[in-house]
Amino acid sequence: MTVIGRVCELVRYPVKSMAGVATDAAFLGLHGLDGDRRFAFRRVGDDSAFPWLSASRLPQILLYQPVGVPPTHVCTPDGSTLALGSAELQAELAERFGNGLELMNLKHGIFDEAAVSVISLTTIAGIGREAGMDLDRRRFRANVFLDTENGEPFHEDAWVGRTLVFGDGDSAPAVAITLRDERCMMVNLDPDTAIQDPRVMKSIVRLNDNNAGVYATVVRTGTIHAGDRVTLA
């Protein structure tokens, strides 16, 4: 067991592709952080394997802020507060997207690759240096942001096949690192404006074959706290 750093921040995304909700503590269940990505808007008439409305199709969805976990309302970009299940919110998003939408609630979450995503602040800083930008870590939409002792960007790649333990003791929550996180255009989107800047993804491609951070599956449940010591097994 090697101590690699501490948990800097925990973030849940109650509605897929909408803004995240940071928290000081969260229960890590078998299907990820409690309340993470349990809701999503499905594109009506889309029978593909990925019918969910995402920021790659509607960048402005990032500007909608869920309220509560589980969410009851959503703050819209114009400052209004609408009930999550309301016809008003559905109609507003459908008008922006240009197609009908349907709100879905999936018990085990709606994930792209795995239930947990992890990235280090070092990796984010390295990408920012390459891009010539001071990057907001919200661009990377991870569940767990780590402040690590290793100062080299992308050192998470070496964790694949190993286990991260959050906190101390035999019952501390833990995840198995399964694969690198291959990035999409969402990292290009400013979380406050939804304006794209392709320098971000281009930098990740140049530096690390378009991978930044890692995905993980849960091997031991429990509550993770910001500030928890993190060890690599």
N, C-alpha and C positions, 0 to 999 in steps of 0.2 A: 504494500500500500504506500503510495507516494502522494504527499500533499502537493496539489498543483495551484491552489489559490482559494478564492472565496466567491460566493454568490454575490454578484453586484446588484442584480435586479431580476424580478420575476414578472412576466407579462402574460396575461390571457387575452384572447381575441374572441369575445363572446359570439360575435357575428362574423362569419368568414369574410375577409377582405376589408372589413371596417376597421376603425382605429382600435388599438389595443388598450387594455386597462392594466396599469402597473399595480402591484400589490407587495406588501412586505412579507406575506406568507401565503402559501397555497397548498392544498392537499394534492399530492401526486397519486392518482389512482391508476388502475390498469390501462385506462384509456386516456392518459395524459393528465394535465392539470385540470382540476375540477372546474367546469364551466368553460373550458377552452373549445372554441369552434363548434359549439353545439347547435348553432343556428346558421342557416345560409339561405340565400335567395336562389331558387332554381329558375333557369330560363325556360319558360313555357314553350313546348314544342321541340326542345332539344333532347334527343334520345341518345346522345353520346355518353361515353363513360365519365365525362366531367361536365355536367350540365350546370354547374354553379356559376353565379355571377361573381366575377373576380375583378381586381383592379387592372388586370391585363386587358380587359374588355371595357371597363368603365373606371378610369383612374380616379374620378371624383368620389367613388365609394369610400376611399380612404379618409375622406373629410367628415364622414358620419361617425359620431362618437356614441357607442352604446352606454347606457346608464344602468349600473348594477350588474351583478353576477348571481343568478342568471339575469339577463337584461330585461327590463320592463319597458323602457323608452329609449329613444335615440335622439341625440341632438344633431340637427341638420346643419349644413354649412351656413345657412342664413340665420342661425340662432334659434330656430323653432325647436320645440320638443314634441315629438310624436310618439305615440305608443308603438312598440315594436310590431305588433300584429295588426296595426291599423290599416284601413284602406288608403288613408292619406299618404302614409309612408310608402306603401307598395306602389301607389300611383305615381308619386314623385320619382322614385327610382326607375320605374318602367318608362316614364317620359324621358328621363335622361338617357336611358339605355336604348330606347326605341323598340322595345319588345316587351311582351307580357312577362311578369315574374310571379313566383309563388314562394312564400316563406315556408321553409322546412325546419323541423326540429329533430335532429338525429341523436339518439341516446348516447351513442359511443363516439360522436364527433365526426367531423368532415375534414380529413387530413389528406395532404397531397402524397406524402411518402411514409411518415411515421408520426406517432402521437406526441413526440417531444423533439424540440429543436434547441440546439445549444451553440453559442458562439462566444468567443473571447473579445474583450475590448481591444486587445492587442491586434487581432486580425482586422477589426473595423478601422483602427488607426492606420494600419499598413495600407489598406485599400484607399483611405483618404489621402495619404501622402502621395500615392501613385496618381490619384485623380486630381491632385491639387485642390482638395476640398476638405473642409472640416465637417465630417459626416455625422449626421444625427443617427444614433443607433436604432431608432425606430424604423429606419429603412429596411432593416434586416429581419424584422418580425419574428425574432426568436422568442421562445418561452423562458429560457434561462440565459442571462448574460453573465459571463464570468470575468472577474478580475484575476488574471493568472500571473504566476511568477515568471513564466517563460516569456521573454520579450520578443520572440520571433512570430511574425504573422503566420497563420495557417498551421500552427502546431497542433491544432485539433485533429488534423488528418491522421496523426500517429495514434489517436485514441481508438480508431475503428477496430472492433474485435475485443475491446476492453470495457471495463465497467467504471462508471462514475458514481461515487457515493457522496451524498449531501448530508453533512453533519457527522456526529460521532455516535458510536455504539453499534452493536450487532443488528439492531432493528432500523438503522437509518435508511431512508429512502435511497433507491439506487436505480440507475438506468444502464442498459447495455448499448454501447455505441455501434450502430449498424452500418452506416454509410455516410459519405460526405454529402453536404447539402449543395446540390447543383442549382445555381441561381437563375431566376427569370428576370424579366424587365421590371418587376416591382421594386427592385433595389434602386432603379433610376428615378423613382417617384419621390418628390419632396413630401413628407408626411403632413406638412402644413398647407401646401398649395396644390399638390398633385401634379405639379409641373415636372416634366421629364428632363433628366440630364444624362445622356448616354455615357458620359465619362465613367460613371460608377461601374456599370456592368463590363465595359471595355477593360477597365483596370483589373477586375476579377478574372476575366479571360486571360489577359496577359500574364498575370501573376500566378494563377493557380488553376488553369484550365476550367474557369467558370465555377469553381467550388469555393464556398466560404462558410465555415461552420460545419456542424454534423447533425445527423438525425439519430434518434435513440428510441428504444422500446423499454417499457418499465419492467424491472425484475423484482423490485421490492417497493411497496407502497408506503406512504407516510407524508408528513408535512415538511415542506421545504421552507426555510426562512432566508430572507436577505441577510447576508453576513455569515451564513453557514460555511464552515470549512469544507472544501471539496477535495476528495482523494481519488486517485486513479488506481484501480485494482487490476 
